[in-house]
Amino acid sequence: MTGDHPSETRAGIADRAWQLAYRAAYAGLRLWWWLARPQTHGALIAIWHDGELLLVRNSYRRALSLPGGFIRRDEEPATAALRELREELALALDLRQLRLAWRGRRVIDHRTDNVLVFEATLAQRPAPRADNREVVWYGWHGARQALAADLAPHVRDYLEHRTGTPPAP
């Protein structure tokens, strides 16, 4: 026995199983996207506090991203972004705190990805809790520090637009 509480051990195993499931699902989606070449629609939230941006790392990708995900059928984009924020980081914001900051389209993983980024600038730094299943890490970065990191393409596009930084070659 390692001294771990049995429920913590079960939780760790469950989290790892979920992470594996997310990786497998993402691999399956990438294969489907390669075959179907679909259009997808996503909504992300850029949460800013004191000049720093909240970034996340998903269990199925290496690049840093923003909280968010796909927009469900008949779901408003801002509502989708807020839903994803609750699911991934246990954070709740009010719709009135969001403003549409960026809209972009890119071919990623053989799909045309249409993404909306909503911004919220908060007076107090929130205390996110990563679900440790889809989101395995989060951290705060200044814009320049974030641009030096490995970012998901749409996040890089948004930050370059926001900061007026010329796109990387």
DRENMIDO-49695 format. One record per residue: x, y, z of N, C-alpha, C in turn. Coordinates in Angstrom, 3 decimals. Example, Ala and Ser with C-alpha at 12.3 -4.5 7.8 and 13.67 -1.06 7.14 Angstrom:
residues 2
{rec {13.190; -5.690; 7.800}; {12.300; -4.500; 7.800}; {13.200; -3.300; 7.800}}
{rec {12.850; -2.250; 7.080}; {13.670; -1.060; 7.140}; {12.900; 0.030; 7.870}}
This chain:
residues 169
{rec {0.852; -1.187; 0.000}; {0.000; 0.000; 0.000}; {0.886; 1.234; 0.000}}
{rec {0.587; 2.196; -0.840}; {1.413; 3.394; -0.954}; {1.018; 4.487; 0.010}}
{rec {-0.048; 4.290; 0.767}; {-0.499; 5.340; 1.666}; {-1.556; 6.223; 1.043}}
{rec {-1.878; 6.001; -0.234}; {-2.941; 6.772; -0.878}; {-4.280; 6.353; -0.302}}
{rec {-5.159; 7.303; -0.198}; {-6.522; 7.000; 0.214}; {-7.169; 6.198; -0.905}}
{rec {-7.884; 5.089; -0.590}; {-8.460; 4.255; -1.659}; {-9.320; 5.029; -2.650}}
{rec {-10.113; 5.999; -2.182}; {-10.951; 6.743; -3.126}; {-10.106; 7.616; -4.045}}
{rec {-8.976; 8.159; -3.539}; {-8.081; 8.941; -4.385}; {-7.460; 8.067; -5.457}}
{rec {-7.118; 6.819; -5.106}; {-6.538; 5.902; -6.077}; {-7.558; 5.575; -7.156}}
{rec {-8.802; 5.299; -6.750}; {-9.853; 5.019; -7.737}; {-10.089; 6.235; -8.618}}
{rec {-10.079; 7.427; -8.029}; {-10.275; 8.647; -8.816}; {-9.148; 8.809; -9.825}}
{rec {-7.912; 8.550; -9.411}; {-6.780; 8.665; -10.328}; {-6.886; 7.689; -11.481}}
{rec {-7.308; 6.465; -11.181}; {-7.480; 5.469; -12.236}; {-8.622; 5.880; -13.161}}
{rec {-9.707; 6.358; -12.589}; {-10.844; 6.811; -13.411}; {-10.432; 7.978; -14.302}}
{rec {-9.684; 8.928; -13.744}; {-9.219; 10.071; -14.542}; {-8.347; 9.600; -15.694}}
{rec {-7.428; 8.680; -15.412}; {-6.560; 8.175; -16.487}; {-7.369; 7.445; -17.563}}
{rec {-8.400; 6.716; -17.136}; {-9.262; 6.027; -18.109}; {-9.999; 7.052; -18.978}}
{rec {-10.511; 8.126; -18.369}; {-11.167; 9.188; -19.132}; {-10.191; 9.846; -20.095}}
{rec {-8.964; 10.110; -19.649}; {-7.960; 10.724; -20.513}; {-7.689; 9.839; -21.727}}
{rec {-7.571; 8.539; -21.486}; {-7.362; 7.593; -22.588}; {-8.560; 7.604; -23.535}}
{rec {-9.762; 7.658; -22.972}; {-10.973; 7.703; -23.803}; {-11.002; 8.973; -24.649}}
{rec {-10.609; 10.104; -24.056}; {-10.566; 11.358; -24.826}; {-9.547; 11.254; -25.963}}
{rec {-8.380; 10.671; -25.682}; {-7.368; 10.528; -26.737}; {-7.879; 9.639; -27.864}}
{rec {-8.528; 8.528; -27.497}; {-9.061; 7.606; -28.509}; {-10.172; 8.285; -29.326}}
{rec {-11.050; 9.006; -28.646}; {-12.130; 9.702; -29.351}; {-11.571; 10.757; -30.297}}
{rec {-10.554; 11.478; -29.842}; {-9.952; 12.507; -30.693}; {-9.287; 11.873; -31.919}}
{rec {-8.626; 10.742; -31.723}; {-8.021; 10.039; -32.861}; {-9.107; 9.585; -33.833}}
{rec {-10.218; 9.091; -33.315}; {-11.334; 8.687; -34.168}; {-11.926; 9.872; -34.922}}
{rec {-12.068; 10.997; -34.231}; {-12.569; 12.202; -34.898}; {-11.629; 12.662; -35.999}}
{rec {-10.330; 12.617; -35.713}; {-9.378; 13.032; -36.749}; {-9.504; 12.153; -37.982}}
{rec {-9.706; 10.854; -37.803}; {-9.908; 9.955; -38.944}; {-11.194; 10.330; -39.685}}
{rec {-12.272; 10.566; -38.950}; {-13.532; 10.965; -39.565}; {-13.360; 12.277; -40.326}}
{rec {-12.690; 13.234; -39.709}; {-12.480; 14.522; -40.377}; {-11.676; 14.344; -41.662}}
{rec {-10.702; 13.446; -41.644}; {-9.891; 13.188; -42.832}; {-10.774; 12.644; -43.956}}
{rec {-11.715; 11.787; -43.576}; {-12.606; 11.200; -44.579}; {-13.681; 12.175; -45.043}}
{rec {-14.305; 12.908; -44.116}; {-15.489; 13.721; -44.425}; {-15.184; 15.178; -44.741}}
{rec {-14.058; 15.697; -44.274}; {-13.696; 17.109; -44.477}; {-14.850; 18.059; -44.077}}
{rec {-15.358; 17.919; -42.851}; {-16.534; 18.717; -42.456}; {-16.180; 20.141; -42.047}}
{rec {-17.234; 20.915; -41.834}; {-17.119; 22.232; -41.201}; {-17.514; 22.024; -39.747}}
{rec {-16.728; 22.562; -38.827}; {-17.068; 22.502; -37.411}; {-17.178; 23.917; -36.872}}
{rec {-17.871; 24.052; -35.747}; {-18.099; 25.360; -35.139}; {-17.796; 25.250; -33.654}}
{rec {-16.919; 26.145; -33.192}; {-16.532; 26.119; -31.790}; {-16.596; 27.494; -31.164}}
{rec {-16.655; 27.492; -29.828}; {-16.675; 28.739; -29.066}; {-15.710; 28.588; -27.890}}
{rec {-14.865; 29.590; -27.718}; {-13.851; 29.587; -26.666}; {-14.000; 30.837; -25.810}}
{rec {-13.458; 30.764; -24.595}; {-13.465; 31.933; -23.720}; {-12.035; 32.282; -23.343}}
{rec {-11.675; 33.524; -23.594}; {-10.386; 34.071; -23.152}; {-10.662; 34.843; -21.861}}
{rec {-10.220; 34.284; -20.749}; {-10.413; 34.939; -19.458}; {-9.122; 35.671; -19.114}}
{rec {-9.247; 36.979; -18.942}; {-8.117; 37.839; -18.619}; {-8.254; 38.363; -17.192}}
{rec {-7.143; 38.362; -16.492}; {-7.086; 38.990; -15.170}; {-5.704; 39.613; -15.020}}
{rec {-5.684; 40.895; -14.724}; {-4.427; 41.597; -14.444}; {-3.399; 41.376; -15.551}}
{rec {-3.858; 41.421; -16.809}; {-2.961; 41.283; -17.958}; {-2.532; 39.867; -18.275}}
{rec {-3.115; 38.885; -17.601}; {-2.763; 37.488; -17.860}; {-3.985; 36.722; -18.355}}
{rec {-3.708; 35.745; -19.205}; {-4.724; 34.948; -19.865}; {-4.719; 33.536; -19.291}}
{rec {-5.904; 32.992; -19.057}; {-6.048; 31.621; -18.583}; {-5.967; 30.672; -19.775}}
{rec {-4.953; 29.821; -19.772}; {-4.780; 28.817; -20.822}; {-4.950; 27.428; -20.227}}
{rec {-5.336; 26.477; -21.070}; {-5.521; 25.097; -20.636}; {-4.757; 24.146; -21.548}}
{rec {-4.480; 22.965; -21.009}; {-3.947; 21.866; -21.837}; {-4.947; 20.721; -21.725}}
{rec {-5.384; 20.251; -22.886}; {-6.307; 19.121; -22.928}; {-5.539; 17.810; -22.913}}
{rec {-6.186; 16.760; -22.449}; {-5.540; 15.453; -22.339}; {-5.211; 14.853; -23.699}}
{rec {-5.828; 15.322; -24.763}; {-5.663; 14.719; -26.085}; {-4.840; 15.566; -27.048}}
{rec {-4.330; 16.715; -26.586}; {-3.493; 17.587; -27.432}; {-2.359; 18.158; -26.621}}
{rec {-1.245; 18.433; -27.277}; {-0.104; 19.042; -26.588}; {-0.197; 20.548; -26.500}}
{rec {-0.727; 21.166; -27.537}; {-0.763; 22.629; -27.617}; {-1.706; 23.202; -26.558}}
{rec {-1.343; 24.372; -26.061}; {-2.201; 25.076; -25.107}; {-3.389; 25.673; -25.849}}
{rec {-4.506; 25.769; -25.150}; {-5.715; 26.297; -25.756}; {-6.458; 27.154; -24.746}}
{rec {-7.641; 27.557; -25.118}; {-8.555; 28.276; -24.241}; {-9.673; 27.324; -23.848}}
{rec {-10.309; 27.556; -22.712}; {-11.478; 26.740; -22.390}; {-12.537; 26.924; -23.471}}
{rec {-13.192; 25.838; -23.831}; {-14.232; 25.919; -24.843}; {-14.359; 24.623; -25.596}}
{rec {-15.163; 24.644; -26.631}; {-15.366; 23.439; -27.418}; {-16.390; 23.651; -28.504}}
{rec {-16.957; 22.542; -28.968}; {-17.908; 22.575; -30.067}; {-19.240; 23.161; -29.619}}
{rec {-19.881; 23.817; -30.545}; {-21.213; 24.377; -30.320}; {-22.228; 23.307; -30.706}}
{rec {-23.125; 22.993; -29.786}; {-24.167; 22.001; -30.062}; {-25.237; 22.594; -30.980}}
{rec {-25.958; 21.697; -31.641}; {-27.065; 22.122; -32.502}; {-28.063; 22.928; -31.673}}
{rec {-28.527; 24.020; -32.196}; {-29.498; 24.904; -31.538}; {-28.963; 25.544; -30.255}}
{rec {-27.651; 25.649; -30.122}; {-27.051; 26.296; -28.951}; {-26.406; 27.602; -29.399}}
{rec {-26.614; 28.645; -28.643}; {-25.971; 29.919; -28.941}; {-24.471; 29.796; -28.641}}
{rec {-23.618; 30.416; -29.464}; {-22.167; 30.291; -29.253}; {-21.697; 30.714; -27.861}}
{rec {-22.161; 31.847; -27.356}; {-21.718; 32.293; -26.030}; {-22.177; 31.322; -24.945}}
{rec {-23.366; 30.769; -25.095}; {-23.869; 29.779; -24.144}; {-23.008; 28.520; -24.190}}
{rec {-22.601; 28.123; -25.388}; {-21.724; 26.954; -25.526}; {-20.391; 27.196; -24.818}}
{rec {-19.832; 28.376; -25.007}; {-18.555; 28.691; -24.359}; {-18.694; 28.652; -22.837}}
{rec {-19.788; 29.205; -22.308}; {-20.013; 29.182; -20.860}; {-20.211; 27.754; -20.348}}
{rec {-20.930; 26.937; -21.117}; {-21.121; 25.531; -20.738}; {-19.788; 24.809; -20.656}}
{rec {-18.973; 24.992; -21.671}; {-17.663; 24.337; -21.685}; {-16.787; 24.803; -20.517}}
{rec {-16.855; 26.082; -20.197}; {-16.085; 26.619; -19.076}; {-16.493; 25.944; -17.771}}
{rec {-17.797; 25.759; -17.577}; {-18.279; 25.060; -16.366}; {-17.810; 23.619; -16.356}}
{rec {-17.933; 22.934; -17.496}; {-17.575; 21.518; -17.565}; {-16.080; 21.298; -17.369}}
{rec {-15.258; 22.125; -17.970}; {-13.815; 21.909; -17.968}; {-13.116; 22.440; -16.733}}
{rec {-13.570; 23.586; -16.213}; {-12.839; 24.253; -15.120}; {-13.707; 24.612; -13.914}}
{rec {-14.956; 24.190; -13.919}; {-15.878; 24.472; -12.807}; {-15.972; 25.969; -12.516}}
{rec {-15.946; 26.777; -13.576}; {-16.093; 28.224; -13.440}; {-17.409; 28.645; -14.074}}
{rec {-18.091; 29.567; -13.400}; {-19.353; 30.081; -13.926}; {-19.228; 31.589; -14.112}}
{rec {-19.519; 32.028; -15.309}; {-19.576; 33.455; -15.616}; {-20.976; 33.773; -16.103}}
{rec {-21.299; 35.028; -16.070}; {-22.572; 35.507; -16.571}; {-22.393; 35.904; -18.030}}
{rec {-23.410; 35.664; -18.806}; {-23.376; 36.003; -20.226}; {-23.011; 37.469; -20.452}}
{rec {-23.423; 38.335; -19.531}; {-23.150; 39.774; -19.670}; {-21.667; 40.106; -19.495}}
{rec {-20.873; 39.167; -18.972}; {-19.443; 39.407; -18.796}; {-18.657; 39.156; -20.078}}
{rec {-19.297; 38.572; -21.075}; {-18.610; 38.190; -22.315}; {-18.810; 39.221; -23.408}}
{rec {-17.761; 39.337; -24.230}; {-17.882; 40.109; -25.466}; {-17.175; 39.315; -26.556}}
{rec {-17.747; 39.338; -27.740}; {-17.123; 38.661; -28.870}; {-15.861; 39.420; -29.238}}
{rec {-14.729; 38.729; -29.212}; {-13.436; 39.385; -29.435}; {-12.779; 38.983; -30.751}}
{rec {-13.102; 37.805; -31.266}; {-12.411; 37.339; -32.471}; {-13.244; 36.249; -33.129}}
{rec {-13.159; 36.233; -34.433}; {-13.847; 35.217; -35.233}; {-12.852; 34.763; -36.285}}
{rec {-12.707; 33.468; -36.440}; {-11.759; 32.991; -37.435}; {-12.132; 31.635; -37.993}}
{rec {-11.479; 31.316; -39.097}; {-11.700; 30.047; -39.787}; {-10.337; 29.518; -40.202}}
{rec {-10.137; 28.262; -39.965}; {-8.872; 27.623; -40.294}; {-9.107; 26.157; -40.622}}
{rec {-8.309; 25.610; -41.509}; {-8.348; 24.168; -41.724}; {-7.396; 23.545; -40.707}}
{rec {-7.973; 22.740; -39.828}; {-7.215; 22.057; -38.770}; {-7.653; 20.601; -38.776}}
{rec {-6.699; 19.705; -38.788}; {-7.013; 18.264; -38.770}; {-8.010; 17.893; -39.863}}
{rec {-7.870; 18.462; -41.052}; {-8.678; 18.134; -42.236}; {-10.129; 18.597; -42.130}}
{rec {-10.424; 19.510; -41.226}; {-11.771; 20.071; -41.114}; {-11.653; 21.575; -41.181}}
{rec {-12.694; 22.230; -41.649}; {-12.731; 23.681; -41.628}; {-13.359; 24.077; -40.302}}
{rec {-12.538; 24.644; -39.427}; {-12.950; 24.967; -38.065}; {-13.294; 26.448; -37.980}}
{rec {-14.545; 26.748; -37.690}; {-15.037; 28.116; -37.505}; {-15.093; 28.364; -36.002}}
{rec {-14.321; 29.328; -35.528}; {-14.193; 29.537; -34.087}; {-14.530; 30.972; -33.725}}
{rec {-15.250; 31.106; -32.621}; {-15.524; 32.396; -32.006}; {-14.818; 32.423; -30.661}}
{rec {-14.118; 33.518; -30.379}; {-13.490; 33.688; -29.072}; {-14.191; 34.831; -28.364}}
{rec {-14.709; 34.515; -27.187}; {-15.331; 35.509; -26.324}; {-14.334; 35.878; -25.244}}
{rec {-14.331; 37.131; -24.845}; {-13.430; 37.593; -23.786}; {-14.220; 37.987; -22.553}}
{rec {-13.580; 37.757; -21.412}; {-14.073; 38.269; -20.134}; {-12.854; 38.779; -19.384}}
{rec {-12.911; 40.022; -18.940}; {-11.839; 40.582; -18.119}; {-12.381; 40.671; -16.699}}
{rec {-11.739; 39.952; -15.789}; {-12.245; 39.830; -14.424}; {-11.403; 40.635; -13.446}}
{rec {-12.067; 41.270; -12.501}; {-11.379; 42.060; -11.473}; {-10.681; 41.154; -10.457}}
{rec {-11.265; 39.994; -10.188}; {-10.651; 39.041; -9.267}; {-10.259; 37.797; -10.037}}
{rec {-9.086; 37.258; -9.690}; {-8.640; 36.038; -10.361}; {-9.504; 34.874; -9.900}}
{rec {-10.120; 34.179; -10.847}; {-10.952; 33.036; -10.465}; {-10.078; 31.859; -10.026}}
{rec {-10.701; 30.905; -9.379}; {-10.004; 29.698; -8.912}; {-10.534; 28.499; -9.698}}
{rec {-9.978; 28.266; -10.886}; {-10.464; 27.137; -11.687}; {-10.100; 25.797; -11.034}}
{rec {-10.860; 24.788; -11.385}; {-10.551; 23.413; -10.982}; {-10.610; 22.558; -12.244}}
{rec {-9.449; 22.133; -12.719}; {-9.409; 21.295; -13.921}; {-10.108; 19.980; -13.630}}
{rec {-10.869; 19.484; -14.600}; {-11.579; 18.219; -14.402}; {-10.626; 17.020; -14.394}}
{rec {-9.382; 17.216; -14.828}; {-8.343; 16.179; -14.893}; {-8.756; 15.012; -15.787}}
{rec {-9.673; 15.273; -16.656}; {-10.099; 14.294; -17.640}; {-9.896; 14.892; -19.028}}
{rec {-10.675; 15.890; -19.350}; {-10.448; 16.597; -20.611}; {-9.356; 17.636; -20.430}}
{rec {-9.436; 18.414; -19.379}; {-8.419; 19.430; -19.081}; {-7.511; 18.892; -17.982}}
{rec {-6.208; 18.794; -18.306}; {-5.261; 18.220; -17.338}; {-4.329; 19.268; -16.733}}
{rec {-4.399; 20.506; -17.242}; {-3.527; 21.566; -16.732}; {-4.140; 22.909; -17.091}}
{rec {-3.909; 23.908; -16.239}; {-4.254; 25.285; -16.569}; {-3.208; 26.198; -15.953}}
{rec {-3.065; 27.378; -16.523}; {-2.120; 28.353; -16.002}; {-2.381; 29.717; -16.615}}
{rec {-1.784; 30.717; -16.006}; {-1.947; 32.107; -16.426}; {-0.693; 32.568; -17.145}}
{rec {-0.863; 33.243; -18.284}; {0.252; 33.736; -19.088}; {-0.047; 35.142; -19.583}}
{rec {0.971; 35.975; -19.612}; {0.862; 37.233; -20.323}; {0.795; 36.935; -21.816}}
{rec {0.333; 37.891; -22.609}; {0.165; 37.659; -24.050}; {1.481; 37.284; -24.724}}
{rec {2.554; 38.001; -24.416}; {3.853; 37.692; -25.053}; {4.359; 36.312; -24.640}}
{rec {4.214; 35.986; -23.368}; {4.620; 34.669; -22.876}; {3.795; 33.578; -23.573}}
{rec {2.504; 33.807; -23.722}; {1.651; 32.827; -24.385}; {2.059; 32.648; -25.846}}
{rec {2.352; 33.762; -26.540}; {2.741; 33.664; -27.949}; {4.049; 32.908; -28.143}}
{rec {4.869; 32.827; -27.103}; {6.116; 32.069; -27.186}; {5.898; 30.581; -26.933}}
{rec {4.698; 30.210; -26.497}; {4.391; 28.815; -26.166}; {3.821; 28.089; -27.382}}
{rec {3.675; 26.782; -27.237}; {3.023; 25.950; -28.247}; {1.518; 26.140; -28.075}}
{rec {0.909; 26.908; -28.980}; {-0.515; 27.247; -28.893}; {-1.308; 26.568; -29.998}}
{rec {-2.557; 26.248; -29.706}; {-3.473; 25.808; -30.744}; {-3.572; 26.936; -31.779}}
{rec {-3.688; 26.611; -33.057}; {-3.649; 27.643; -34.104}; {-4.650; 28.780; -33.921}}
{rec {-5.881; 28.474; -33.547}; {-6.878; 29.527; -33.396}; {-6.572; 30.419; -32.197}}
{rec {-5.937; 29.883; -31.173}; {-5.550; 30.692; -30.009}; {-4.425; 31.644; -30.416}}
{rec {-3.471; 31.135; -31.187}; {-2.394; 31.992; -31.693}; {-2.971; 33.111; -32.568}}
{rec {-3.902; 32.754; -33.456}; {-4.524; 33.765; -34.320}; {-5.210; 34.848; -33.482}}
{rec {-5.964; 34.428; -32.482}; {-6.658; 35.380; -31.612}; {-5.666; 36.299; -30.908}}
{rec {-4.599; 35.741; -30.324}; {-3.622; 36.563; -29.594}; {-2.860; 37.496; -30.521}}
{rec {-2.515; 37.029; -31.716}; {-1.840; 37.911; -32.672}; {-2.756; 39.066; -33.062}}
{rec {-4.021; 38.772; -33.256}; {-4.997; 39.819; -33.573}; {-5.111; 40.795; -32.404}}
{rec {-5.223; 40.273; -31.196}; {-5.427; 41.123; -30.016}; {-4.240; 42.025; -29.735}}
{rec {-3.039; 41.490; -29.954}; {-1.823; 42.247; -29.634}; {-1.268; 43.018; -30.820}}
{rec {-1.813; 42.774; -32.010}; {-1.274; 43.426; -33.199}; {0.037; 42.828; -33.643}}
{rec {0.340; 41.624; -33.184}; {1.556; 40.919; -33.561}; {1.389; 40.333; -34.960}}
{rec {2.364; 40.538; -35.845}; {2.261; 39.947; -37.164}; {2.233; 38.419; -37.060}}
{rec {1.455; 37.762; -37.906}; {1.411; 36.302; -37.878}; {2.786; 35.679; -38.078}}
{rec {3.018; 34.582; -37.395}; {4.283; 33.860; -37.563}; {4.340; 33.287; -38.964}}
{rec {5.540; 33.228; -39.565}; {5.643; 32.700; -40.933}; {5.316; 31.226; -41.007}}
